[in-house]
C-alpha cells in the first residue's frame, strides 16, 4: 500500500487528539466478516457525533480520504490495506428508542439488535431482516432485504452527515431506494433513521424471527467467514442458480472457496487472503459470462484495490 503523506500526517494528528479512540496501522481483518485485509492508516472510534464532526472536518480541510466502516460484513479489503482514515460508528450512533409505532435506530446498531428490540416491544414489520449481518447504516445504504421486504419499505426519515461534517435530514422518499441500492445515500454518512412499524405480538414475532433464522441456516453457509451474497441478482435470474448450473460449487483458489451449500457465497474456508477471494470472484464472473453471456455485478464492495482491479470486476474484458 503506497502511503500518502497527508493521510499519515492526519492519522498522527488524530491520534494525538484522541489517543484512546484512534489506532494507527490497525489490521482491518479484525473488523470484517471475511477476516481478511491489511491495515488502515488510522482507525477511529468517535464517542459521539461531535467527535465524528471534528474528525470529518479535519479530514475534509486537508483533503484526506475517509471510509465509514460498519460491521465489515459487505466489504473485501485488499491484503495491503487502505491508505485512508477509517471511522467506525459503533459507539457514537448506537441509540435506539420508540414512540408508539415509530422506532429510531442509530446507524451503528447491528441489524440483529434492531430486530430483537422490535420483538421485545411488540413492533412488527422487520422480522424478515432476522439474520441479515451488518449495521443499520449499512442496511440503509444498500437497502438491505430478504424474503418479503427491504428496509427502505419502512423508512420514514434519515439523519445523515456529509463528509465535511454538515448534518442532513432526509425523508425516506428522498433516499432513492431501489433493489440493493439507495442512490441518494452513497455520498452521505448514516447516523440513524426513523422506521414506521406495525403493532405485533411478542410471541408471534419471536416465532417469526426464529423461522427466518432457521430458513437462513438451512440455505446459507454460516460456519466460515464470508460477506454474504457476493453478486447481485441479475434481471430475471439468480446469481447462485447460474453459478451452480455452471458447476462452480466447491471451486477453490488458495484458501477461498465457492460454497457447496449456497453458490453465491464465497468463503474464507482456510486462511484465505483477500487476493484468493478476489481471484475466485473474477474466475466465477468469467465462467458465467462465457456460459450464459451474463455479467454478474458485485454486491460486495472492494476496498484498497487498484483501478485496474476494480475495472476487471465491473465489466467483461
Number of C-alpha atoms within 10 A of each C-alpha: 15 8 11 12 11 15 21 19 14 21 27 18 14 23 18 12 12 16 13 11 15 23 20 18 17 18 23 23 21 14 17 23 21 27 23 26 25 21 22 26 25 25 27 27 19 23 15 14 17 12 17 20 19 15 23 22 17 16 23 15 9 12 13 20 16 19 16 18 23 24 22 23 23 24 23 28 28 24 21 17 24 26 24 24 25 22 21 21 27 21 15 20 23 19 15 18 13 16 7 11 16 18 22 21 26 27 29 25 25 22 25 18 16 22 23 18 17 27 24 13 16 19 25 21 20 26 26 21 24 23 19 20 20 23 25 29 29 25 26 26 24 22 23 24 20 15 8 9 16 22 22 25 18 19 22 19 19 26 19 22 21 16 20 17 22 12 15 14 14 15 14 19 13 15 21 15 23 14 13 19 19 20 15 14 21 13 12 19 22 26 24 24 26 21 23 19 20 15 13 16 13 16 12 13 23 18 13 17 21 15 15 20 17 14 12 16 13 12 10 18 19 14 10 15 22 26 24 24 19 24 20 17 19 13 8 5 10 14 23 22 13 22 20 19 14 15 13 21 21 17 16 18 18 16 16 27 24 25 24 17 16 20 25 26 24 31 26 26 18 12 13 19 22 25 21 18 26 20 17 20 21 16 16 23 23 19 18 21 15 13 11 11 11 18 20 26 16 16 18 16 13 18 17 20 19 11 8 9 14 14 12 13 21 15 12 15 7
